[in-house]
């Protein structure tokens, strides 16, 4: 497994493994280093590849959907229209 922040993700993987009473199952690799080595091996510009990737997949905040749902619940709770009654 590779991650943009392997130290952060590796820490949480270790926490989960410890909570389960297990050894950490693997080391989280650095995606940036993997990309650099792959780009160099293919003779391409990693910067140009990143520009193309971001054109294809614009960044979206990871927690955006959760935050929008929480905001919508708040709006619904304070809306002028009646809400469904609890059972």
Secondary structure by P-SEA (a helix, b strand, c coil): cccccaaaaaaaaaaaaaaacccccbbbbcaaaaaaaaaaaacccaaaaaaaaaaaccccccaaaaaaaaaaaaaaaaccccccccc
